[in-house]
Amino acid sequence: MSTQTEHQAPQGPEPLDVHDPRLSRFDIVREGARRDDIEIVHYEEQVVPGSRAERRLTRTVASFFLLTGLAATAFLAVYIWWPWEYAPGSGGDKYYTPLLGLTLGLALLGVGFGILTWGKKLLPKEVSIQDRHVEDPDAPESRKITGETMLYLADELGVKRRPLLGISLLAGLVPVGAVAAAPLVGGLISNPHKNNQMFTTGFAPAAGKKIRLVREDGRPIRPADISAGGQLTVFPGIEHGVSNRHADSPTLLIHLRESDAQKSREANQRIGHANFMWGNYAAYSKICTHAGCPASLYEQQTNRLLCPCHQSQFLITDNARPVFGPASRRLPQLPIEVDEEGFFVARSDYTETVGPDFWERP
């Protein structure tokens, strides 16, 4: 004859009616945790409500959030009004990026320290134990418990009892939100590429007037000034055309021999540059498309233009195609013609950006 002994799991306390108006919000939260097999075994406030220590910690957290707001506001002020473009004799532009980094860093540090201090010093300490369980949710009561739990979390933060925290948090996070939106909104309000010198040079027509090609001393150039096989560095005939303000404008004007000029014209036609040359004359940017060095060593016999920095070579009779070295893009060609006075002028600006590639290059 055999006997069988049944072992039953110990039963916990009877479930509470979460709709009982006599229950506090914490009682409902505890009951919801118990139904998930979570037992809150330790719960205590870190500071006595209304005590001097609580007020001191509240002021500390509020100070961090206010620091966040001030730093974020300073970021916006620097972003909008600080002079960021280079101006001779000014020097303020070199502080633009460091100031943005400093103010944004202080804003993030402020909100970080504020949240850490709030969580470690003001929020109650709680220890809970959870057992494995099989869920058997009661939908109406689950909604009630979830809602009360969320409200209790808000109470636990103590914002109602400590209004200074809510005000300082709002004052700190609103400017931070504005900081996040500033680059996006600013790009919609102001076109960042308007008059962008990365896309134009000194040869861009001014008020509909074509720009002359001039020597370094400002004298304009006639076709007879360059012998066959010769070349000359030219600049835009505008104010400061030979200065660093238009450092991307130096151009090499080359007088090709007849046979070489014919090859160059055929190469131009293949890529849609049929009208870029005038007679046997062609003009190419001197700014190397690899690293921006001056590509100015012209070999008459091979019609190659050499960049002395990294040894890139460009074949002029094939529309300045790179044939050696690290450069991967042709030298941009300047469309040229001769005006009514017999001087070289640019028909238009370069149709491609000059110099090395960059990520916004069309």
Residue pairs with C-beta under 8 A, 6 or more apart in sequence:
12 34
13 34
15 31
15 34
15 35
16 23
16 27
16 28
16 31
17 23
18 28
18 31
18 32
18 141
18 144
18 145
18 148
19 141
19 144
23 31
25 148
25 151
25 152
25 155
26 152
28 144
28 145
28 148
28 149
28 152
29 145
29 148
29 149
29 152
30 40
31 145
32 145
32 146
32 148
32 149
33 39
33 40
33 128
35 145
36 130
36 133
36 135
37 130
37 131
37 132
37 133
38 128
38 129
38 130
38 131
39 128
39 129
39 130
40 126
40 127
40 128
41 127
41 128
41 129
42 125
42 126
42 127
43 124
43 125
43 126
43 127
44 124
44 125
45 124
46 121
46 122
46 123
46 124
46 125
47 53
47 54
47 57
47 121
47 122
48 54
49 158
49 161
54 122
54 162
57 117
57 121
57 122
58 122
58 162
58 164
58 165
59 164
60 117
61 114
61 117
61 118
61 121
61 122
61 165
61 168
62 114
62 164
62 165
62 167
62 168
63 168
64 110
64 111
64 113
64 114
64 117
64 172
65 110
65 111
65 114
65 165
65 168
65 169
65 171
65 172
65 173
66 110
66 168
66 171
66 172
67 106
67 107
67 109
67 110
67 172
68 106
68 107
68 108
68 110
68 111
68 114
68 172
68 173
68 175
68 176
69 107
69 168
69 171
69 172
69 173
69 174
69 175
69 176
71 103
71 104
71 105
71 106
71 107
71 110
72 103
72 104
72 107
72 172
72 175
72 176
72 178
72 179
73 175
74 99
74 103
75 100
75 103
75 104
75 107
75 175
75 179
75 182
76 175
76 178
76 179
76 182
78 96
78 99
78 100
78 103
79 100
79 179
79 182
79 183
79 186
80 182
80 186
82 92
82 95
82 96
82 99
83 90
83 92
83 93
83 96
84 93
84 96
85 93
86 93
87 93
104 179
107 172
107 175
107 176
107 179
110 172
111 172
111 173
111 176
114 168
114 169
114 172
118 157
118 165
122 158
122 162
123 156
123 157
123 158
124 156
154 160
157 165
158 165
159 165
159 166
159 169
193 199
193 360
197 248
198 353
198 358
198 360
199 353
199 362
200 349
201 236
201 246
201 248
201 249
201 349
201 350
201 354
202 211
202 235
202 236
202 238
202 241
202 246
202 249
203 211
203 236
203 249
203 251
203 334
203 346
203 348
203 349
203 350
204 211
204 348
204 349
205 211
205 346
205 348
205 349
206 238
210 339
210 345
210 346
210 347
211 236
211 237
211 238
211 345
211 346
212 220
212 221
212 236
212 237
212 339
212 343
212 344
212 345
212 346
213 220
213 221
213 234
213 235
213 236
213 237
213 251
213 253
213 283
213 336
213 343
213 344
213 345
213 346
214 220
214 221
214 234
214 235
214 236
214 237
214 241
215 221
215 232
215 234
215 235
216 233
216 235
216 242
218 237
218 241
218 242
220 237
220 343
220 344
221 232
221 234
221 253
221 343
221 344
222 338
222 342
222 343
222 344
223 255
223 278
223 279
223 281
223 338
223 342
223 344
225 232
226 232
226 253
226 254
226 255
226 281
227 255
228 255
228 256
228 257
228 258
228 280
229 255
229 256
229 257
229 300
230 254
230 255
231 252
231 253
231 254
231 255
231 298
232 252
232 253
233 250
233 251
233 252
233 253
233 286
233 296
234 250
234 251
234 252
234 253
234 283
234 344
235 241
235 242
235 246
235 249
235 250
235 251
236 246
236 249
236 346
238 246
240 246
241 249
248 285
248 287
248 354
248 355
250 285
250 286
250 287
250 294
251 283
251 284
251 285
251 286
251 334
252 283
252 284
252 285
252 286
252 295
252 296
252 298
252 305
253 281
253 282
253 283
253 336
253 344
254 281
254 282
254 283
254 284
254 298
254 316
255 280
255 281
256 264
256 280
256 281
256 282
256 303
256 316
256 317
257 280
258 280
260 280
260 303
260 316
260 317
261 277
261 279
261 280
261 282
263 317
263 318
264 277
264 282
264 316
264 317
264 318
264 319
265 274
265 277
267 317
267 318
267 319
267 321
268 274
268 276
268 277
268 319
268 333
270 319
271 319
273 319
273 333
273 335
275 335
275 347
276 282
276 333
276 334
276 335
276 336
276 347
277 336
278 336
278 337
278 338
278 344
281 336
281 344
282 316
282 333
282 336
283 333
283 334
283 336
283 344
283 346
284 305
284 314
284 316
284 320
284 331
284 332
284 333
284 334
285 331
285 332
285 333
285 334
285 350
285 354
285 355
286 294
286 295
286 296
287 293
287 294
287 295
287 331
287 354
287 355
288 294
288 295
288 307
288 309
288 310
288 312
288 327
288 331
288 355
288 356
289 312
289 322
289 327
289 328
289 329
289 330
289 331
289 332
289 354
289 355
289 356
289 357
290 307
290 309
290 310
290 312
290 325
290 326
290 327
290 328
290 356
291 309
291 310
291 326
291 356
292 355
292 356
293 307
293 308
293 309
293 310
294 307
294 308
295 305
295 306
295 307
295 312
295 314
295 331
296 305
296 308
297 305
297 306
297 307
297 308
298 304
298 305
298 306
298 316
299 305
299 306
303 315
303 316
303 317
304 313
304 314
304 315
304 316
304 323
305 313
305 314
305 316
305 320
305 331
306 312
306 313
307 313
307 314
307 325
307 327
310 325
310 326
310 327
311 324
311 325
312 322
312 324
312 325
312 326
312 327
313 322
313 323
313 324
313 325
314 320
314 321
314 322
314 323
314 327
314 330
314 331
315 321
315 323
319 330
319 333
320 330
320 331
320 332
320 333
321 330
322 328
322 329
322 330
328 357
329 357
330 352
332 350
332 351
332 352
332 353
332 354
333 350
333 351
334 346
334 350
335 346
335 347
335 348
335 351
336 344
336 345
336 346
336 347
337 344
337 345
337 347
338 344
338 345
339 345
353 361
353 362
